């Protein structure tokens, strides 16, 4: 990443508390870090899918993992 400048985001307290309870996290920073990690993982998986699209044969896919 280019910079490490902190950002400020406005989120209504009820919405934030609801997500924190649902995720069972204690701090706002823990919630934000978890959400960012999940989004990064989602983006990586989509990239892998795009890169392998049309390149795999059916026999190469282990459907037990799906």
C-alpha positions as CSV (number, residue, x, y, z in Angstrom):
1,X,0.0,0.0,0.0
2,X,1.2,3.5,-0.8
3,X,0.2,5.3,2.3
4,X,-0.8,4.6,5.8
5,X,-3.0,7.6,6.4
6,X,-5.9,6.8,8.7
7,X,-9.4,7.3,7.5
8,X,-12.6,8.4,9.3
9,X,-15.9,6.7,8.5
10,X,-19.3,7.7,9.8
11,X,-21.4,4.7,10.7
12,X,-24.6,4.9,12.8
13,X,-24.0,3.5,16.3
14,X,-27.0,1.0,16.1
15,X,-25.7,-0.5,12.9
16,X,-22.2,-0.8,14.3
17,X,-23.4,-2.4,17.5
18,X,-25.6,-4.8,15.6
19,X,-22.7,-6.0,13.5
20,X,-20.4,-6.2,16.5
21,X,-22.9,-8.4,18.4
22,X,-23.5,-10.6,15.3
23,X,-19.8,-11.1,14.8
24,X,-19.1,-11.5,18.5
25,X,-16.3,-8.9,18.5
26,X,-15.3,-6.6,21.3
27,X,-13.9,-3.6,19.5
28,X,-14.6,-1.6,16.4
29,X,-11.1,-2.1,15.0
30,X,-11.5,-5.9,15.4
31,X,-14.7,-5.7,13.4
32,X,-13.2,-3.5,10.7
33,X,-10.1,-5.7,10.4
34,X,-12.2,-8.9,10.1
35,X,-14.4,-7.3,7.4
36,X,-11.4,-6.1,5.4
37,X,-9.7,-9.5,5.6
38,X,-12.8,-11.3,4.4
39,X,-13.2,-8.8,1.5
40,X,-9.5,-9.3,0.5
41,X,-10.0,-13.1,0.6
42,X,-13.1,-12.7,-1.6
43,X,-11.3,-10.6,-4.1
44,X,-8.4,-13.1,-4.3
45,X,-10.8,-16.0,-4.9
46,X,-12.6,-14.1,-7.7
47,X,-9.2,-13.4,-9.3
48,X,-8.3,-17.1,-9.2
49,X,-11.6,-18.0,-10.7
50,X,-11.1,-15.5,-13.5
51,X,-7.6,-16.8,-14.2
52,X,-8.6,-20.4,-14.3
53,X,-11.9,-19.9,-16.2
54,X,-12.0,-22.2,-19.2
55,X,-8.5,-23.7,-18.4
56,X,-9.6,-26.7,-16.3
57,X,-11.0,-29.9,-17.5
58,X,-13.9,-31.5,-15.6
59,X,-11.7,-34.4,-14.5
60,X,-9.3,-31.9,-12.8
61,X,-12.0,-30.6,-10.4
62,X,-12.4,-32.5,-7.2
63,X,-16.1,-32.0,-6.5
64,X,-15.8,-33.5,-3.0
65,X,-14.5,-30.1,-2.0
66,X,-17.4,-28.1,-3.3
